[in-house]
Amino acid sequence: MLSLPSARHLHRRLFSSSCVLNDKAGFGSHPGKKSGKRPENHDERFQRILKPSTRQQKDLPFRVELDGIVVQKPTFSRNTAGRLVRFDGTAVARTPPPTPRPPKPASIAFPDLSFEMSTRRKRAPLDDKARAQKRANKLRKVRPDPSSPDDVLYRDILEVLGEDHVDAAIEAKTEFESPFEKMEEAVIEIVKISADGRGLGIAPQEKGKPWAVVVPHVFPGETVRVKCAITHRMYTGADLLEVIKPNPEYRDNSLIQCKYFGECGGCQYQMVPYEKQLAIKRNVVKGAYKLYSYLEPSEIPEVLETIGSPLQYGYRTKLTPHFDLRKNRAPEDPIPPIGYNRLGKPGVLDIEECVIGTKAVNEGLTTRRAEVETNINTYKKGATLLLRESLETTLGLPLSNDLTDEQRTEAVEKKICVSNAKTTVRERVGDVFFEYGANSFFQNNNSVLPPLIEYTRKAIFPEGLANRPTHLIDTYCGAGLFGIALAKEFERVSGVELSADSILAAKRNAQHNNLSADTVSFRAGDASDIFKVVSDFPPEKTAIIIDPPRKGCSDDFVKQVVALAPQTIVYVSCNVHSQARDVGNIIRGMKAKEGGKRYNFESVRGFDLFPQTHHVEGVAVLRLVEA
Ligand SMILES: C[S@@+](CC[C@H](N)C(=O)[O-])C[C@H]1O[C@@H](n2cnc3c(N)ncnc32)[C@H](O)[C@@H]1O
């Protein structure tokens, strides 16, 4: 704690400050220690007088004059009667004594507020219309962001209900008034799959108004019985009770591999044949470009078939199960469930195996669960467990020719599970070796990365391309996945990434893969910073990879891409809706720019990095052509 100097101390300091003044006259403000061994010299005597002890101060006259220097003593002191006096003896005016505080009452009487409180509570109850209006006002305040999941769902709902009906409901201010009672059961025909993997149905006609019902784990053409759970703008979120009429095109329950499917909020499509899953995802990409790119239909290429994942189960190299702990949990209370959120219900579902996870992360799950169970009383609140697959040894480093066959197999195949966020994870993508922090971003499906990298390579260097790019800008580069995997194809590669840890990993990865820092460089910063440092990249020979987080790119970034006008753009994204928005902006931006060039939207398709779930990775390719 910082201690304040005492009044006496301040007093002395004040006095000694005059020494500093005197120092200007050449007397030295730092007196030497008084030594008993030799007589006091002139300076020391002077200092003693300038910095006397408190006792000496009292005896000193008000003014001291030594060798023509006048030193003034502190101004005030107390006389023998305890009165404050100046050093010249004159009395200081007394400050009036403080007025005494009124005595505290023996007990404080609180005013009786019961009357006011009860009137406040007894406000006239809202009628149904007022309640609906209040709710509508509340919901209106939280308009979803364009291209956010809520907005995407809302656009899907507009499509199934018809924009005219929706406009009429908004006009009549009934857009938040559900025709269903809470917990009402209803039979619904499903007409569409929304981008978040849930089925969309329309309320039966007898309900008298267009209203959507959103149900998990159901598909177009199915008739289902549901329980209405929660009202949102223009739709009711419902729980599935029964599939009355299944659609065999989408539903083959024999495909389900997880015993928790239907209860766990993780996967949506385990009952859907894999080809059909890919088709659903292709439609999601189509819908995204139709709704969010704001391009003319003629400007959007035919969305190509989704490229599947070589592994459809056992592919996920990262799991993050969690558990909650009740406040005031007693040590003898049961172990809480450790797993994932329940589907459509609050709370965590206990899961001891996740079938989309790799063998290594599932082994790690068993170990970590046991550790948590043993140490549960050391946790004050819930936690998220990190489980990441990693190559076991540093033998995973670029394989040396000196390795025995056994070592070589071990280097490529032996996997362990890492659960400490500070540990390094090692991973091989084809022939390329990567290291990154366990807590940092890296794609979670290793099996699909070689085809994804190869696809990107072919997109940049299509057969017969006359003007091959020689420079690559890898934006949002993470640990350098694209830049490093494709580096051999380019004279120069430059990557940018916000996370300093990932950039350190990217630089290390370049070294591990024998890439020189002159050719491949990475820098930490906002993606739009990259344009300052690639001024020596010839735009007509430059390709750029854009792989942003779900929210997509900033306007500033898009503007700078347009200003640079690189020859090829490959935009990879786990959110095809924000991708469609950005691609539309780049194409329009280039059209508006003078210079006689435009971007040809060459291709777009999904990559299935997340089998059994509704997620899809979009890859869009744009190439600069004469306008
Ligand atoms: C989808 S990941 C892609 C990473 C890498 N391309 C890969 O495939 O491993 C997006 C990356 O963008 C980074 N990021 C987020 N916002 C950024 C920004 N404004 N500028 C640069 N990088 C950003 C994140 O840290 C994350 O590593």
The ligand as an SDF file (V2000), in Angstrom:
LIG
                    3D

 27 29  0  0  0  0  0  0  0  0999 V2000
  -11.0240  -19.4650  -40.5450 C   0  0  0  0  0  0  0  0  0  0  0  0
   -9.4750  -19.1230  -39.8180 S   0  0  0  0  0  0  0  0  0  0  0  0
   -8.3940  -19.4970  -41.1560 C   0  0  0  0  0  0  0  0  0  0  0  0
   -6.9740  -19.7860  -40.7650 C   0  0  0  0  0  0  0  0  0  0  0  0
   -6.0990  -20.4290  -41.8370 C   0  0  0  0  0  0  0  0  0  0  0  0
   -6.3110  -19.8640  -43.1350 N   0  0  0  0  0  0  0  0  0  0  0  0
   -6.3090  -21.9210  -41.8610 C   0  0  0  0  0  0  0  0  0  0  0  0
   -7.0150  -22.4130  -42.7470 O   0  0  0  0  0  0  0  0  0  0  0  0
   -5.7840  -22.5900  -40.9770 O   0  0  0  0  0  0  0  0  0  0  0  0
   -9.5190  -17.3960  -39.7240 C   0  0  0  0  0  0  0  0  0  0  0  0
   -8.2800  -16.7870  -39.1090 C   0  0  0  0  0  0  0  0  0  0  0  0
   -8.4120  -15.3770  -39.2180 O   0  0  0  0  0  0  0  0  0  0  0  0
   -7.8330  -14.7860  -38.0690 C   0  0  0  0  0  0  0  0  0  0  0  0
   -8.4040  -13.4420  -37.9970 N   0  0  0  0  0  0  0  0  0  0  0  0
   -9.5720  -13.0460  -37.4480 C   0  0  0  0  0  0  0  0  0  0  0  0
   -9.7710  -11.7380  -37.6630 N   0  0  0  0  0  0  0  0  0  0  0  0
   -8.7000  -11.2870  -38.3650 C   0  0  0  0  0  0  0  0  0  0  0  0
   -8.3200  -10.0170  -38.8800 C   0  0  0  0  0  0  0  0  0  0  0  0
   -9.0910   -8.9500  -38.7150 N   0  0  0  0  0  0  0  0  0  0  0  0
   -7.1640   -9.9200  -39.5550 N   0  0  0  0  0  0  0  0  0  0  0  0
   -6.3610  -11.0050  -39.7100 C   0  0  0  0  0  0  0  0  0  0  0  0
   -6.6690  -12.2340  -39.2480 N   0  0  0  0  0  0  0  0  0  0  0  0
   -7.8220  -12.3730  -38.5810 C   0  0  0  0  0  0  0  0  0  0  0  0
   -8.1780  -15.7240  -36.9600 C   0  0  0  0  0  0  0  0  0  0  0  0
   -7.2730  -15.5860  -35.8780 O   0  0  0  0  0  0  0  0  0  0  0  0
   -8.0720  -17.0900  -37.6470 C   0  0  0  0  0  0  0  0  0  0  0  0
   -6.7900  -17.6330  -37.4820 O   0  0  0  0  0  0  0  0  0  0  0  0
  1  2  1  0
  2  3  1  0
  2 10  1  0
  3  4  1  0
  4  5  1  0
  5  6  1  0
  5  7  1  0
  7  8  2  0
  7  9  1  0
 10 11  1  0
 11 12  1  0
 11 26  1  0
 12 13  1  0
 13 14  1  0
 13 24  1  0
 14 15  1  0
 14 23  1  0
 15 16  2  0
 16 17  1  0
 17 18  1  0
 17 23  2  0
 18 19  1  0
 18 20  2  0
 20 21  1  0
 21 22  2  0
 22 23  1  0
 24 25  1  0
 24 26  1  0
 26 27  1  0
M  CHG  2   2   1   9  -1
M  END
$$$$
